[in-house]
Amino acid sequence: MSWLRSGAASALVGCLALVACSSWSVDPPPPTYAVRSASVVADQALPPISPALVAAVNDRVNAAIAATAYSQPLPQVAITVRLTDVRKARGFNRDRNSVKVNIDAAELDGGAVVAMASFETKTTAPDPATADELMAEDIAARVRSIFSLTTPRLAD
């Protein structure tokens, strides 16, 4: 019985030691920028990227920028969201969609690129008519997350 207690006690001490050590190697938070404008562009691709997708992403990202208020002064940037390699209606049910996205954040003063991000989103849209809207919302959500933008309120 005392052996079980000592084993439990040593396991508890070991866990506490690991928890204490894990807090020592905390990475600093990534830099934060005040995003002032966004441009969404599509790379030349075959098949061509839908203008509806580009417009929907542009509307959502710019609405998030307009809804975001900053409590402290931050470096101001303009972002360029580049859509590449859009693939729609793939898979057995032809409901899988994917898009690769590259983002550049450039200073408003000199235009130097200060940050870059890249990601790929995958969506499932049983109705092909909704594929662009689902992909646009997924892309905009990732951009909001990367740049700490506020999600805009839904229209009344």
C-alpha positions in Angstrom: 0.0 0.0 0.0 2.8 2.4 0.9 4.5 1.5 -2.4 1.5 2.6 -4.4 1.4 5.9 -2.4 5.0 6.6 -3.1 4.6 5.7 -6.8 1.6 8.1 -7.0 3.6 10.8 -5.2 6.6 10.5 -7.4 4.4 10.6 -10.5 2.8 13.8 -9.2 6.2 15.3 -8.5 7.4 14.3 -12.1 4.3 15.9 -13.7 4.7 19.1 -11.7 8.4 19.3 -12.8 7.4 18.9 -16.4 4.8 21.5 -16.2 7.2 24.0 -14.6 9.8 23.3 -17.3 7.3 23.8 -20.1 6.7 27.4 -19.2 10.4 28.3 -19.6 10.4 28.0 -23.4 7.5 30.2 -24.3 7.9 31.8 -27.7 7.3 35.5 -28.0 4.1 36.5 -29.6 4.2 37.4 -33.3 4.3 41.0 -34.2 1.0 42.8 -34.6 0.1 45.2 -37.3 -2.6 47.7 -37.9 -4.1 46.6 -41.2 -5.4 49.6 -43.1 -6.3 48.1 -46.5 -6.5 44.9 -48.4 -6.2 44.0 -52.1 -7.3 40.5 -53.3 -5.8 39.3 -56.5 -5.8 36.1 -58.4 -2.9 34.5 -60.1 -3.3 33.6 -63.7 -4.4 30.0 -63.7 -6.1 27.4 -65.8 -9.0 27.1 -65.2 -9.3 30.9 -64.4 -10.1 31.8 -60.8 -13.7 33.0 -60.4 -14.2 36.8 -60.1 -17.0 36.0 -57.6 -14.5 34.3 -55.3 -12.0 37.3 -55.5 -14.8 39.8 -54.9 -16.3 37.8 -51.9 -12.8 37.5 -50.2 -12.2 41.2 -50.8 -15.5 42.2 -49.3 -15.1 40.0 -46.2 -11.5 41.0 -45.5 -12.2 44.8 -46.0 -15.3 44.5 -43.7 -13.1 43.0 -41.0 -10.5 45.8 -41.4 -13.3 48.4 -41.1 -14.7 46.6 -37.9 -11.3 46.5 -36.2 -10.3 49.2 -33.7 -6.8 49.4 -32.3 -6.3 50.5 -28.7 -2.6 51.3 -29.1 -0.5 52.6 -32.0 0.8 49.8 -34.2 2.8 49.7 -37.4 0.4 50.3 -40.3 0.4 47.9 -43.2 -1.6 47.2 -46.4 -2.0 43.5 -47.2 -2.2 41.8 -50.6 -4.0 38.5 -50.6 -3.1 36.4 -53.6 -5.2 33.4 -54.5 -3.4 30.6 -56.4 -4.1 27.1 -57.4 -7.9 27.1 -57.0 -9.3 23.6 -57.5 -13.1 23.1 -57.5 -15.4 20.1 -57.8 -12.8 17.4 -57.1 -13.2 14.0 -55.5 -15.6 11.2 -55.9 -18.7 13.3 -55.2 -17.2 16.4 -56.9 -17.7 18.4 -53.7 -14.1 19.1 -52.6 -12.5 22.5 -53.2 -9.1 23.9 -52.3 -7.2 27.1 -52.7 -3.7 28.2 -51.9 -3.3 31.7 -50.4 -0.2 33.9 -50.1 -0.4 37.1 -48.1 2.1 40.0 -48.1 1.9 42.8 -45.6 3.7 46.0 -46.8 4.4 49.2 -44.8 2.3 52.1 -45.8 5.3 54.5 -45.6 7.9 52.8 -47.8 6.1 49.8 -49.2 8.6 47.3 -47.8 7.2 43.9 -47.1 7.3 43.3 -43.4 5.4 40.1 -43.1 4.3 37.1 -45.2 1.9 34.3 -44.7 0.9 31.3 -46.7 -1.8 28.7 -46.2 -4.1 26.3 -48.0 -7.8 25.9 -47.3 -10.0 23.0 -48.1 -13.8 23.0 -48.1 -16.6 20.7 -48.9 -19.6 22.1 -50.8 -22.3 19.6 -51.9 -23.8 22.4 -54.0 -21.4 23.8 -56.5 -23.2 27.2 -56.4 -22.0 27.7 -52.8 -18.4 26.7 -53.3 -17.1 30.3 -53.9 -18.9 31.6 -50.8 -17.6 28.8 -48.5 -14.1 29.2 -49.8 -14.3 33.0 -49.4 -15.5 32.8 -45.8 -12.8 30.2 -45.0 -10.0 32.4 -46.5 -11.3 35.6 -44.7 -11.5 33.7 -41.4 -7.8 32.7 -41.7 -6.8 36.3 -42.7 -8.8 37.6 -39.7 -7.0 35.1 -37.4 -3.5 35.9 -38.8 -3.8 39.7 -38.4 -6.1 39.7 -35.3 -8.9 41.4 -37.1 -12.4 41.7 -35.7 -15.2 39.6 -37.2 -17.7 42.1 -38.6 -21.3 41.9 -37.4 -23.9 40.4 -39.6 -26.2 42.8 -41.4 -29.5 43.4 -39.6 
